[in-house]
Amino acid sequence: MRARAIAADLLTTAALTTLALQPSHASTVPEAAPASRATAAVVSVASPAAPAASWHYIDDYWTYRGCVTAGSEGVDLGRWSKFKCVDAGAFWDLYVWY
């Protein structure tokens, strides 16, 4: 759940950055300037490097079944290669391997 929220925030930030860098029609800036600013934005909004190959905590779930469902969906969508659900007392913690 938190990973989806972070991904949504990154996409929103990238979209807003792209919109902010669009030249206005009343601008007196030469045509070459917006392109150079857009190139700089692409570099600064580049996706983060892939995480190191190890177990990473994703989220906690009330039930084992909910944890397994989320883990299986991630594998099916190619987000991670394998997962495990660990009993954390009142919750089930989802750990994944990238």
C-alpha positions in Angstrom: 0.0 0.0 0.0 2.7 2.5 0.9 4.7 1.5 -2.2 1.7 2.4 -4.4 1.3 5.8 -2.6 5.0 6.5 -3.2 4.7 5.5 -6.8 1.7 7.8 -7.3 3.5 10.7 -5.6 6.5 10.2 -8.0 4.2 10.2 -11.0 2.4 13.3 -9.8 5.7 15.1 -9.2 6.9 14.1 -12.7 3.7 15.3 -14.3 3.7 18.6 -12.4 7.3 19.2 -13.3 6.6 18.6 -17.0 3.6 21.0 -16.9 5.7 23.6 -15.1 8.4 23.4 -17.8 6.0 23.9 -20.7 6.7 27.3 -22.4 3.8 29.8 -22.3 2.8 31.4 -25.6 3.5 34.9 -24.2 7.0 33.9 -23.2 10.0 36.0 -24.5 12.4 33.1 -23.9 14.0 31.8 -27.1 12.9 28.4 -28.4 16.1 26.6 -27.4 15.7 27.5 -23.7 12.6 25.3 -23.0 14.2 22.3 -24.6 17.3 22.6 -22.4 15.1 23.0 -19.3 13.1 20.0 -20.3 16.3 17.9 -20.7 17.4 18.9 -17.2 14.0 17.9 -15.8 14.3 14.5 -17.3 17.6 14.0 -15.7 16.3 15.1 -12.3 13.2 13.0 -12.5 14.9 9.8 -13.6 13.7 6.7 -11.9 15.7 5.5 -8.9 18.2 2.6 -9.2 16.8 -0.9 -8.7 17.0 -2.0 -5.0 19.8 -4.3 -4.0 18.9 -8.0 -4.2 17.7 -8.8 -0.7 14.5 -9.0 1.3 12.7 -5.7 1.5 9.7 -4.9 3.7 6.6 -3.8 1.8 3.6 -3.6 4.1 1.7 -5.3 6.8 -1.7 -7.1 6.5 -4.3 -8.2 8.9 -4.6 -11.7 7.5 -2.2 -14.2 6.0 -4.4 -14.5 2.9 -4.3 -10.8 2.3 -0.5 -10.9 2.5 -0.2 -13.8 0.1 -2.6 -12.2 -2.3 -0.6 -8.9 -2.4 2.7 -10.9 -2.7 1.3 -13.0 -5.6 0.0 -9.9 -7.4 3.4 -8.3 -7.2 5.0 -11.4 -8.7 2.4 -11.6 -11.4 2.9 -8.0 -12.3 6.7 -8.3 -12.3 7.3 -6.0 -9.4 9.4 -8.5 -7.6 10.6 -12.1 -8.2 9.5 -13.7 -4.9 7.8 -12.9 -1.6 7.3 -14.2 1.9 4.7 -13.4 4.6 6.1 -13.3 8.1 4.0 -13.6 11.2 4.5 -10.4 13.2 2.0 -11.0 16.0 -1.1 -9.1 15.2 -0.1 -8.6 11.5 1.5 -10.4 8.6 4.5 -8.6 7.2 5.1 -8.8 3.4 8.8 -9.1 2.4 9.8 -9.2 -1.3 12.9 -10.1 -3.3 13.6 -7.8 -6.3 
